[in-house]
Amino acid sequence: MDGEDITNEDVTIYQLCADGIAVIVNKANPATDISLENLKKIYTDKSLNWIDIGVEFPEEE
């Protein structure tokens, strides 16, 4: 829930904690620079393929 979504003046929002993630990929993965927006797409199932976020794999020989 985002604090901006609440409009009732009787409600006070307190942040209790924060969480962080580390993204680790195989060295052979051609994804060298993934934006925060694209990470959000991956973790919210809005992007299910690498090509959806602009990463293309070379053709296999």
Secondary structure, DSSP 4 states (H G I P E B T S, - for coil): --GGG---TT----------------TT-------HHHHHHHHTTS--SGGGGT--PPPP-
